[in-house]
Amino acid sequence: MQAKLINLLFCCLGHSFALLSGTTMATPQIAGIAALIKQYNPSWTPSMIASAISTTATKYDKNGELIMAEGSDIGSQYPSTPFDFGAGFVSPSHAMDPGLVLSSGEVYTSFLACLIFAI
């Protein structure tokens, strides 16, 4: 599972603040959410956890606005696409009990085996 974060506000030493974006900033948050989901649902596999996170994510931020992406000009933004936000804004509370999770299981393994032999 890849996580892309847009504009995380964090504090450095002293009173300096910065907005940072990218997968390096998002990975610890998604890993923490995955750990919480695993603790709440101990029988779930990694693919089930990824499914719960992805299927409960939304393209709207916590204020109900569309997720915006950074433009090429300084300070500019435009409405983001799935290429910008992936599955969307993660909702840990919804991911705990998504109603339905998809598991890759044996079917996925068989599918990959077919691909290897088809080459």
C-alpha positions in Angstrom: 0.0 0.0 0.0 1.4 3.4 -1.0 0.4 6.5 0.9 0.7 10.0 -0.5 0.2 12.9 1.9 -0.7 16.4 0.8 0.3 19.3 3.1 1.0 17.9 6.5 1.7 20.7 9.0 4.4 19.8 11.5 6.6 21.6 14.0 10.4 21.6 13.8 12.8 22.7 16.6 11.8 25.9 18.2 8.8 27.8 16.7 9.3 26.9 13.0 6.5 25.2 11.1 6.5 23.7 7.6 4.0 22.1 5.2 5.4 18.9 3.6 4.0 16.6 1.1 4.8 13.1 -0.2 4.9 9.4 0.6 7.6 9.8 3.2 5.4 12.0 5.3 2.3 9.8 4.9 3.8 6.4 5.6 4.0 6.6 9.4 0.4 7.8 9.6 -0.9 5.0 7.4 1.2 2.4 9.2 -0.2 3.6 12.5 -3.8 3.4 11.2 -3.1 -0.1 9.9 -1.7 -1.1 13.3 -4.9 0.2 15.0 -7.1 -1.7 12.6 -5.1 -4.9 13.1 -5.5 -4.5 16.9 -9.2 -4.0 16.5 -9.6 -6.9 14.0 -6.7 -9.3 14.8 -7.8 -12.0 12.3 -7.6 -9.6 9.3 -4.8 -10.1 6.7 -2.7 -7.2 5.3 -4.9 -7.2 2.1 -8.0 -6.9 4.2 -6.6 -4.0 6.2 -5.5 -2.2 2.9 -9.1 -2.9 1.6 -10.7 -1.3 4.6 -8.5 1.8 4.4 -9.0 2.2 0.7 -12.7 1.6 0.4 -13.6 3.9 3.3 -11.4 6.8 2.0 -13.0 9.8 0.4 -12.1 12.5 -2.1 -13.2 15.1 0.3 -11.1 16.6 3.2 -12.2 16.9 6.8 -14.1 20.1 6.0 -16.1 18.5 3.2 -14.2 20.3 0.5 -12.6 18.5 -2.5 -9.0 17.5 -1.9 -6.8 20.1 -3.7 -3.4 19.4 -5.3 -0.5 21.8 -5.5 -0.1 23.6 -8.8 3.1 24.4 -10.7 3.0 28.0 -9.6 3.8 28.9 -6.0 0.7 28.8 -3.8 -1.5 27.6 -6.7 -3.9 24.7 -6.3 -6.3 22.8 -8.5 -8.9 20.1 -7.9 -7.0 16.8 -7.5 -7.5 13.6 -9.4 -7.0 10.0 -8.2 -3.5 10.3 -9.6 -2.9 13.0 -6.9 -4.7 11.5 -3.9 -4.9 7.8 -4.6 -7.8 6.3 -2.6 -8.4 9.6 -0.9 -8.6 11.1 2.6 -8.3 8.3 5.1 -10.9 7.9 7.8 -9.5 5.6 10.5 -12.8 5.4 12.4 -14.7 4.2 9.3 -11.8 1.8 8.4 -12.2 0.0 11.7 -15.6 -1.3 10.6 -16.0 -0.8 6.8 -18.8 -3.4 6.5 -17.0 -5.3 3.7 -13.3 -6.1 3.2 -11.8 -7.7 0.2 -9.2 -10.4 0.7 -6.7 -11.4 -1.9 -6.2 -15.0 -0.6 -5.6 -17.9 -2.9 -7.4 -16.4 -5.9 -4.8 -13.6 -6.1 -1.9 -16.1 -5.7 -3.3 -18.3 -8.5 -3.7 -15.2 -10.7 -0.1 -14.2 -10.2 1.1 -17.8 -10.9 -0.8 -17.7 -14.2 0.9 -14.5 -15.2 4.3 -15.9 -14.6 3.6 -19.0 -16.7 2.0 -17.0 -19.5 5.2 -15.0 -20.1 
